Amino acid sequence: MLKIDELSKMELFRGLPKEEIEEISKICEVLEYKKDDIIFHEGEDAERIFALLDGEIELYIQLSTRPDRIPLSIISMPYDTFGWTALVPPHYYTASSMCRKDTKVAAINRVDLINLIEKDPTIGMNVYKKIASVISKRLRNCRALLLKTIY
């Protein structure tokens, strides 16, 4: 279980009331990965949403016709969220994630978090506002990458 003060720093939960953070902390676990470990692959069932605690994650897509991969984003700021598609139907990861260093993450099971959200809609409203912000940031990053590729 993650300490409440750490959980409250996470991009996804920043600014939530202490009572809501306490509920979320009960379903949060800390996982550790080694450099080059894959946390999830594009197309897999998105079972968890993550927040970086320490290390660095590369989000990328794999081209089906070539062995190349295209980096979409680097998650290097502690408490940044990735794997947001766990909370957005159809619940499949839209990119793969690889550890660029030894990495520690907070992970929350999708089903547990959705159950909590359904039990307490206030938590749900706050979490989904944060998810929208994360999605917006990723879209801006992808747009910038596309423009760099075109021009």
C-alpha positions, 0 to 999 in steps of 0.5 A, spaced: 500 500 500 502 506 498 502 512 503 497 517 502 501 523 502 505 520 496 498 518 493 495 525 493 501 527 489 499 523 483 497 527 477 491 523 477 489 524 484 492 531 486 487 535 489 482 530 491 480 530 498 483 526 504 478 521 505 477 520 497 485 519 497 484 514 503 479 510 499 484 509 493 490 508 497 486 501 499 487 499 492 493 501 490 500 497 490 507 498 488 510 494 483 518 494 481 521 493 474 528 493 471 531 497 465 528 494 459 522 491 462 515 491 458 509 493 463 504 492 458 503 492 450 499 495 445 492 492 444 492 488 451 487 488 456 488 494 460 487 491 467 491 497 471 492 504 471 499 506 473 503 512 476 510 513 476 514 513 482 521 513 480 525 511 474 523 512 466 517 510 462 517 510 454 510 509 451 511 507 444 507 504 438 510 498 434 509 499 426 506 492 424 510 492 417 517 494 420 521 492 426 521 500 428 517 503 434 515 510 434 516 513 441 510 517 443 512 520 450 517 519 455 514 519 462 519 521 467 516 526 472 514 522 479 507 521 479 505 522 472 499 517 470 500 512 464 495 506 462 489 511 462 485 507 457 484 502 463 478 507 465 476 508 458 472 503 454 474 499 450 479 498 456 485 496 451 492 499 452 493 504 446 501 504 446 506 499 449 510 501 455 518 500 456 522 501 462 528 506 460 531 505 467 529 501 473 522 503 475 517 503 481 510 505 479 504 505 483 498 500 480 491 500 481 487 495 478 481 497 473 476 493 476 477 495 483 477 503 481 471 502 477 468 499 483 470 505 488 468 510 483 461 507 482 460 506 490 462 514 490 461 518 484 464 524 487 471 520 487 469 518 480 467 525 477 474 528 480 478 522 477 475 522 470 476 530 470 484 528 471 483 523 466 481 528 461 487 532 463 492 526 461 488 525 455 489 532 453 496 532 454 497 526 450 494 528 444 498 535 444 504 530 445 502 526 439 500 532 435 507 535 436 510 529 434 506 528 428 508 535 426 515 534 427 514 528 422 511 531 417 515 538 416 
